[in-house]
Amino acid sequence: MSPQSFLDVKDLKIHFPTDDGLVKSVDGLTFRLERGKTLGIVGESGSGKSVTSLGILGLHKGGSARISGEIWLDGEELVSASQEHVRGLRGKKMAMIFQDPLSAMHPYYTVGDQIIEAYRIHHDVSKAVARKHAVDMLGRVGIPEPSRRVDSYPHEFSGGMRQRAMIAMALSCDPELLIADEPTTALDVTVQAQILDLMRDLQREFDSALIIITHDLGVVAELSDDILVMYGGKCIEYGSADDIFYRPEHPYTWGLLGSMPRLDREPTERLLPIKGSPPSLINVPPGCAFHPRCPYAERTGGKADTEVPALTETEGGHLVRCHMSPAERRALWENEIKPVLETQ
Amino acid sequence: MFTYIIRRLIGAVLMLAIVSMATFAIFFLVPRLAGATPESMASRYVGRTATEETAKLAAERLGFNDPLIVQYGRYVKGIVAGADYDYGAGVEQCPAPCLGYSFITRQPVFPDLMDRLPITLSLAIGAAVIWVLLGVGIGVLSALRRGTLFDRAAMVIALAGVSLPIFFTALLSLQFFSYGNPFAWAAQGGYYVTFNDSPVLWAYGLLLPWITLAFLFAAGYARLTRAGMLETMNEDYIRTARAKGLVERKVITKHGLRAALTPIITIFGLDFGLLIGGAVLTESAYSLNGLGKYAIDAITNQDLPKVMGVTLLAALFVILANLIVDLLYAVVDPRVRLS
């Protein structure tokens, strides 16, 4: 076993018992992340991305969720840790940036008050000191006139400014792990790029580990060192950004790449959407969860709907969960998928 | 913020003018439309032995023959500058603010109202403190313990609270707490000592009416608070507050309750304003001589100036309460200040 990483998630399962049955939102997820590195978690809505991030923060504790597995953060195990202990780490050691900053910030408190609050939870300082820190943070995330804007309310900010403020709040206690859940989804395209640049700069400055959760491959292409593709609560492909973009092996990843709009394509050409819709997490399809939507399901010799494929390494840390053999997948990618994606 | 206050103030004054017109119309225009003559309306002011002749004279003296708009102007002038009422045998002064003069008790209405107001106010304030604390407290606990025995029991009791009429709960509490049974530590009806004389006896005398009134309102507030809390505790900003590492108690009070309270403030303003206008049933049940009982007595005696006076005063309180709610709203929710 290699020495432990900064963040080490092992066989994480987060299940929710409901009246309709057990919802297996996250079902055996394993990954690791070092300081200064970025992991992109990609998947459709309902694939378990957000549940994973909330799980790492310990926000499912005390609720109805059944959590098992291990989450090691800087040598500490969080799944078995007490609620109060994890609360103490939240905001300080690990922080989160949420999708829609308008609803994620309290409408009744000024932006400054919310940053001051975040800072003072973990630092025993006066309000004046915390306020100075808040102004400082707002300046660092690129908000003009921070000493004036600190007294504005979230609704007085534009969408991009709000997300900057949200980032300032998340970074106010200098967290070592930063999780961004769809940080740019609610923003204009022009603002998206600014926010991504900002996050990259800040990550370098703070040397924090960053997890970006998104359904947008463009976002992870911009930032990620490694990419984890989730489907039906499981990791179906994991690898470096190069692996995922240049040597993807899972049909679902091919689908994601095919449905990504690109500027260099002709506008008359159609995207290649993935057929069907994401699986219900209560009745996950038997066998490979993706098989009902997989165009290559017949090639598995009847195993597709009976046997859950294992996550196996093909080469150099590139993991794929697929019944097809690596050679067959690579042949498909080189001969059928790649040419189509490139000529498009 | 400043223009917001000014706008609300102007709105309140306009509203008051409209209410005074409407009230005046109800008491002076509607009877005329229904066939009353100036004489028949004046006859009420001259006693039971009125002849046609005296009624005619009285109608002339009291201005019932003037156009309605003139009569209304005189009424408004009386509020601002006071008025004199000539009832034949002499002139009665009604100093400003004159809300009319009762010829039955030979008293200007306004001082009467001011005598009664402290009682109603005591009743309303005490009850309000109890019901807000109790209602909001139970509502929050119910929301946080949704589905538990506590939640279900509280909501059943709350349902009973909103459903049971005051005259029933009042009699029940009188039965339980007084008239020589083991719980007879509360005062019986009709007991009122002013706060200045003795705060302790003041509270002692009002305890049962407070509880009765508070039970009715607390029930509604508990249900409202519960619903509001269930909604706000699912908001994204609550998740953010937790993600910051805030202790749960503060997440609930500072972030959850703060937002859930906004609709409660609105309802509270309306309820409280209405209540100062007279808690009719509670005051009757406990024989408290507040505005509500004053109104009932005035209606029973067909003492029109009194009825009109108490109506106007009650309207004033409702408008004032609304004004305060509006201003408070802007303090509580910064988004209101913009629009």
Interface residues (C-beta under 8 A of the other chain):
Chain A: L54 L57 L59 R87 G88 L89 R90 G91 K92 A95 M96 F98 D100 S103 A104 M105 H106 P107 Y108 T110 E117 A118 I121 H122 Y153 H155 E156 M169
Chain B: E235 D236 Y237 R239 T240 A241 R242 A243 K244 G245 L246 V247 E248 H255 R258 A259 V332 D333 P334 R335 L338
